């Protein structure tokens, strides 16, 4: 698009250089106008080109971004059946906000960025209209039009027209200096172009009676800016301001901001604080203290009007944190203490009861949680000496903290997962619709102690259990709709190294690749036995949109060593019924590395869908028949020994929906030779075999014996 406009500018520039000046007289020559500057007439085209360079990419980016946001919004919960509980009220309010209305669409459109974009496009079309009327100003030199004769006029008609024009504009007849200038530059030249043979030849060949013209270089600015008067200083000031001061100011602002923020728009102060305070034994309870040290939170002001509100907030969270009697809690930055108390209020589901003076800070703190938790995760998985591994326990703690904030689950009710994978007990039930402490007690009586127990029931049995917990029919419908969105993950993995020999052992320092195959389905599709696209769940206690994010963690929980970790984009696969039953028969023999090495006690706790046969079947299914995702995690082999590793697929959104795969890694002592070292050793062996002396004589004797008739042929059986 920009190239097209630049070509247009070049075309008009070349067109203007083919003429000695502009013909600004009206048709027939009855009125006289001041000749216009060709470069000044090109100013609208120049502005249109510069404007298009900005408008087109920004518009395309906004359209693509708007489509992505609309797709995310359409995946949310469409409606709530029971609005009596706190969960139902918040979910209904969230669904009402996401419901498309004309007023909402108008408010979303009337932003500063969109209005600026619309103004830019209005200016764009106005310039297009102005350019379409430039044909009268930027016209080629046409002698017939200047003299007012037809194209096929005879010499007699041309002389008569020239005589009539002379009576009007000849200096002897018209004393006006402009008339004299027009007569000399236009009328006389037009007459020569139609009567003189050389001028006619130049006109036909070059488009100008004077012959080829030199290229003109100018500035596409309005002509009035170069007139004598007060415009000279203004042009100089505009040139210096736009050409020098503006780019210099933008560069300074960029450098100052880049020194203060990271590429993810996180304060450098926050990154330094997270990496400095992070310790290897931290769990999710301590992670909230680290999160509150973020610069975005510590820079929040604490006006005098919030003093009473903060005291009220202390009483609100007293069941979770006794702030008044905890001296260590208060021995921190006041803004960090305020952020910590507001986060505790979120986990206690007291967001609606937060005092009004603190509501804005409460929303700002929750809005920053996703990006700050991502930075906190980077600090936990950062490679550290001496082995270059991260910390397993803090990485799991960060994800568990994010789960508690998103789903509004108290940290005191969750047990830190020392072995990774999160818990699937009572906290996993708190994320379900219309669930409170009374409902949990009733569910426990029915032997539903966690989300897994509830999903193991059939739909009819689950409805009976929920009705016994005083669920209405609408609440049961909400529960089934929510459970349809719960992710069900199957995964398997094995290890490989970059060696030609597939059976080669893993040695110290080798680059090991963990090849994992993962399938993500939604519980609703699993129950139906087909389909995909149930979409992610809803967290009504978190007031901002939050998409589920998955991490793959590979490490040794017993040694708190995180070998490798990365964020993975798990896409929902089409559910294929009977896939495991079909593929389990074709399990290959060489899958010992992918089989989980769990103890007997762990094997009893493991559900049927996490069995070793399933992992082996999923791992050895042909990729053409299975649309599971391929995930590759690379790390450097640890010192020699046998390691019981754990591959954890964990979300920062769901509680109790993580997937764990037990892996055994055997590393032998020693180091492999590189390819160059192997080639050098082979060459040295060959040279020693063919060295001079007795070995050479013996070799020659063998060759002589080979040529005799004792063998009966010139070639031996070995040859």
PyMOL commands that set and color helices and strands:
alter all, ss='L'
color gray80, all
select helices_A, chain A and resi 2-17+38-41+43-74+86-98+102-109+112-132+143-147+155-169+177-195+197-206+223-226+231-260+268-277+284-291+295-298+304-316+327-330+334-347+351-353+356-367+369-381+392-407+411-413+426-430+437-445+451-456+459-468+473-483+523-528+557-559+579-584+600-605+608-610+612-620+675-689+694-707+709-711
alter helices_A, ss='H'
color red, helices_A
select strands_A, chain A and resi 390-391+487-497+506-507+511-522+550-556+561-568+629-636+641-651+659-668
alter strands_A, ss='S'
color yellow, strands_A
deselect
rebuild
show_as cartoon
